Amino acid sequence: MKNFLSHLQCTETGEIFSADEPHGLSPNAQKVLYPRYDLEAAKGSIDPYSFLNRPRNMWRFFELMPIRNEENIVSLGEGGTPMLRAKKLERKYGVRTLYIKDEGVNPTGSFKARGLSAAVSKAYELGLTKLTVPSAGNAAGSLASYCARAGLECYVFMPNDAPEANKKEALLAGAKLTLVDGLISDAGKLSREKAIELGLFDVSTLREPYRVEGKKTMGYEIALDLGWRLPDVIVYPTGGGTGIVGMWKAFDEMEQMGWINEKRPKMIVVQANGCAPIVRAYNEGKRFAEPWENASTIASGIRVPSAVGDYLILDAVRESQGTAITVSDDEILESTREIGISEGIWAAPEGAATLAGYKKLLRQGIITSTDETLLMNTGTGYKYMDVAMPV
Ligand SMILES: Cc1ncc(COP(=O)(O)O)c(C=O)c1O
């Protein structure tokens, strides 16, 4: 199948780099690199409805993925997750349309599978053999699983209080696991040191250009499932922000190819009140976020004190006329119970945070009862039994 990958581009300076050699951040500006595609050519050659005839996983968007040769795809069947109408919650809150996109059904139990399938596929295509990642938990398990499948060596660094399931799944898949007495930012420092010492390639969130391409497929899927249009509001639990910026990138690509119009959902960032660097920067009108001190929340995936893609997240929120909001751990647990009892989904605490945020914004009138809203449940609650038990 033809692929339209063209080059990498610095999101801050516009400088261009090759997509056929390994890259991290853009070398001069130290900012995020995005893969770019020949969208004019793609527009002329892809019928967007043809995706409906392909297997329901994220690789059905292969033409717009960063892999040149289909044989290099490393997949466990990620993506193609259901967008479920939350009818009981609609009735409870008197709203017209509420969806939950359930990323918990992905391989390794979270949406991290999308990003790591893309990143490991590209690493494999580029001939890299040893990968490393700092992780709040889920990314480590995903990287380990895809590396196992591709036959690559995998190093993972995570906080020692990360969920047990994340540690076990990484070990099961043969990763070299180092537990760090600290947060993901401390794990990141150690991972980067080890990368230099041992010649490992660093696939940290947005420091590597291809994870975001896996995450962007959530944006393509939402549009495809709605017949090439988008909801009014998307609520996203934000740590490093790859998902929110990935979907934002997808919307831009789809518009350039004429698949959707210019109408965008309001992009809503939800963070925990014990770790809310993006919310603080949003409220202070800043484009770059100061690191959060003493970060703490049971939603380990959003316990991210600083994000290298802060400016991309904040740009998406502001350009979409969205907003950024915090929720407490108690509100997260309460919302986990609510999603379980009303919709039968055991959401990850990060996913439940989106319902907690949604309820607040409804009360404040920032989201209205007629807004078609989508909550991203980014993972399964099964993985958090030791750290965030809702019952
Ligand atoms: C379940 C879950 N939700 C949300 C996030 C945050 O994702 P992002 O880095 O895209 O903001 C993570 C990251 O670890 C996660 O594991």
The ligand as a MOL file (V3000), in Angstrom:
LIG
                    3D

  0  0  0     0  0            999 V3000
M  V30 BEGIN CTAB
M  V30 COUNTS 16 16 0 0 0
M  V30 BEGIN ATOM
M  V30 1 C -4.3250 5.4900 31.4700 0
M  V30 2 C -3.5920 6.7580 31.1140 0
M  V30 3 N -4.3140 7.8530 30.8440 0
M  V30 4 C -3.7310 9.0270 30.5290 0
M  V30 5 C -2.3470 9.1490 30.4690 0
M  V30 6 C -1.7640 10.4650 30.0670 0
M  V30 7 O -1.4950 10.4120 28.7090 0
M  V30 8 P -0.7610 11.5490 27.8920 0
M  V30 9 O 0.6860 11.3900 28.1670 0
M  V30 10 O -1.1180 11.3440 26.4620 0
M  V30 11 O -1.2910 12.8600 28.3920 0
M  V30 12 C -1.5480 8.0330 30.7470 0
M  V30 13 C -0.0720 8.1120 30.7040 0
M  V30 14 O 0.6380 7.3770 31.3230 0
M  V30 15 C -2.1900 6.7990 31.0590 0
M  V30 16 O -1.4710 5.6980 31.3080 0
M  V30 END ATOM
M  V30 BEGIN BOND
M  V30 1 1 1 2
M  V30 2 1 2 3
M  V30 3 2 2 15
M  V30 4 2 3 4
M  V30 5 1 4 5
M  V30 6 1 5 6
M  V30 7 2 5 12
M  V30 8 1 6 7
M  V30 9 1 7 8
M  V30 10 2 8 9
M  V30 11 1 8 10
M  V30 12 1 8 11
M  V30 13 1 12 13
M  V30 14 1 12 15
M  V30 15 2 13 14
M  V30 16 1 15 16
M  V30 END BOND
M  V30 END CTAB
M  END
